[in-house]
Amino acid sequence: MSFLFSFRRGKGLGLMLAVLAGAWSCSSPDPAPANESEHLTLGNPSGATADVKMPSNYLLLKPQFALSYHRSQGKPNWVSWHLTTRWLGSAARQDNFRPDSQLPPTWYRVTSASYAGSGFDRGHNCPSADRTSTAADNSATFLMTNMMPQAPRNNQRTWAGLEEFCRRQLQNGANELYVVCGSYGRGGTGSEGYKTTLDQGHVTVPARVWKVVVILPEGDDDDAARVTASTRVIAIDIPNDNNLTDSWEDYRTSVDAIEAATGYDLLSAVAPAVQQQLERRIDQGPI
């Protein structure tokens, strides 16, 4: 785990120090301002910056999502995105898995072949089906920086069930969602057994995959102040294992528990008093 993730509490301290670290790295490219992205409305969980001196917490801002990339693990720490009906349409699934050219040119670039024969799916963080407004939007979800090695049953059943639940919340334009997900730990069990890495060590197989979903009534503003103590927040933490139940609700947990496991500061842009109430709850809402 990077030293950046080790000084989490109090709230916002990690983000402040990461920003200062980026500011002091005068010889590096200027960090991309996190507040330029709608996908980081509720916060930048690890204080990621677009600074090549931060290879374990490198910020990539896409029009379709934002993410923190870990160079030595060959996968994202987390991916964050805003989901509304405007992101959904009739664009076909592109299936064009490919390296991400936005990474610094000297960094190793994971390819689709990195997963070949491994027994693990190229598991989307931001789902393909969440970006169907245009072919370009869908294509962006197939960048390998959006992928994690995921046990097939986990990816295709348990994880997919939650993704479908999230999209159902948008029916008739009733709601919009802010979603952040990622993975942590080392070692999972896919269809070909237990592995800790793929591609000669370039890609780490995580032990757990997690997701936090914030459900809000459809509104006009991307503003964390819209999140209140009554907002529904769903957090799940799932073993990266091929022997799972299909029911994602069996893996509900609290945001606090995910923060404790990862060192991240989730929902950091939300008012501290509201965060405290929301993050300690385990969702029991209808599915």
Secondary structure in CASP SS format (residue, H / E / C, confidence):
PFRMAT SS
TARGET T0000
AUTHOR 0000-0000-0000
METHOD secondary structure of the structure
MODEL  1
M C 1.00
S C 1.00
F H 1.00
L H 1.00
F H 1.00
S H 1.00
F C 1.00
R C 1.00
R C 1.00
G C 1.00
K C 1.00
G C 1.00
L H 1.00
G H 1.00
L H 1.00
M H 1.00
L H 1.00
A H 1.00
V H 1.00
L H 1.00
A H 1.00
G H 1.00
A H 1.00
W H 1.00
S C 1.00
C C 1.00
S C 1.00
S C 1.00
P C 1.00
D C 1.00
P C 1.00
A C 1.00
P C 1.00
A H 1.00
N H 1.00
E H 1.00
S C 1.00
E H 1.00
H H 1.00
L H 1.00
T C 1.00
L C 1.00
G C 1.00
N C 1.00
P C 1.00
S C 1.00
G C 1.00
A C 1.00
T E 1.00
A C 1.00
D C 1.00
V C 1.00
K C 1.00
M C 1.00
P C 1.00
S C 1.00
N C 1.00
Y E 1.00
L E 1.00
L E 1.00
L E 1.00
K C 1.00
P C 1.00
Q C 1.00
F C 1.00
A E 1.00
L E 1.00
S E 1.00
Y E 1.00
H E 1.00
R C 1.00
S C 1.00
Q C 1.00
G C 1.00
K E 1.00
P E 1.00
N E 1.00
W E 1.00
V E 1.00
S E 1.00
W E 1.00
H E 1.00
L E 1.00
T C 1.00
T H 1.00
R H 1.00
W H 1.00
L C 1.00
G C 1.00
S C 1.00
A C 1.00
A C 1.00
R C 1.00
Q C 1.00
D C 1.00
N C 1.00
F C 1.00
R E 1.00
P C 1.00
D C 1.00
S C 1.00
Q C 1.00
L C 1.00
P C 1.00
P C 1.00
T C 1.00
W C 1.00
Y C 1.00
R C 1.00
V C 1.00
T C 1.00
S H 1.00
A H 1.00
S H 1.00
Y H 1.00
A C 1.00
G C 1.00
S C 1.00
G C 1.00
F C 1.00
D E 1.00
R E 1.00
G E 1.00
H E 1.00
N C 1.00
C C 1.00
P C 1.00
S H 1.00
A H 1.00
D H 1.00
R C 1.00
T C 1.00
S C 1.00
T C 1.00
A H 1.00
A H 1.00
D H 1.00
N H 1.00
S H 1.00
A H 1.00
T C 1.00
F C 1.00
L E 1.00
M H 1.00
T H 1.00
N H 1.00
M E 1.00
M E 1.00
P E 1.00
Q E 1.00
A C 1.00
P H 1.00
R H 1.00
N H 1.00
N H 1.00
Q H 1.00
R H 1.00
T H 1.00
W H 1.00
A H 1.00
G H 1.00
L H 1.00
E H 1.00
E H 1.00
F H 1.00
C H 1.00
R H 1.00
R H 1.00
Q C 1.00
L C 1.00
Q H 1.00
N H 1.00
G H 1.00
A C 1.00
N E 1.00
E E 1.00
L E 1.00
Y E 1.00
V E 1.00
V E 1.00
C E 1.00
G E 1.00
S E 1.00
Y E 1.00
G C 1.00
R C 1.00
G C 1.00
G E 1.00
T E 1.00
G E 1.00
S C 1.00
E C 1.00
G E 1.00
Y E 1.00
K E 1.00
T C 1.00
T E 1.00
L E 1.00
D C 1.00
Q C 1.00
G C 1.00
H C 1.00
V E 1.00
T E 1.00
V C 1.00
P C 1.00
A C 1.00
R E 1.00
V E 1.00
W E 1.00
K E 1.00
V E 1.00
V E 1.00
V E 1.00
I E 1.00
L E 1.00
P E 1.00
E C 1.00
G C 1.00
D C 1.00
D C 1.00
D C 1.00
D C 1.00
A H 1.00
A H 1.00
R H 1.00
V C 1.00
T C 1.00
A C 1.00
S C 1.00
T C 1.00
R E 1.00
V E 1.00
I E 1.00
A E 1.00
I E 1.00
D E 1.00
I E 1.00
P E 1.00
N C 1.00
D E 1.00
N C 1.00
N C 1.00
L C 1.00
T C 1.00
D C 1.00
S C 1.00
W H 1.00
E H 1.00
D H 1.00
Y H 1.00
R E 1.00
T E 1.00
S E 1.00
V H 1.00
D H 1.00
A H 1.00
I H 1.00
E H 1.00
A H 1.00
A H 1.00
T H 1.00
G C 1.00
Y C 1.00
D C 1.00
L C 1.00
L C 1.00
S C 1.00
A C 1.00
V C 1.00
A C 1.00
P H 1.00
A H 1.00
V H 1.00
Q H 1.00
Q H 1.00
Q H 1.00
L H 1.00
E H 1.00
R C 1.00
R C 1.00
I E 1.00
D C 1.00
Q C 1.00
G C 1.00
P C 1.00
I C 1.00
END
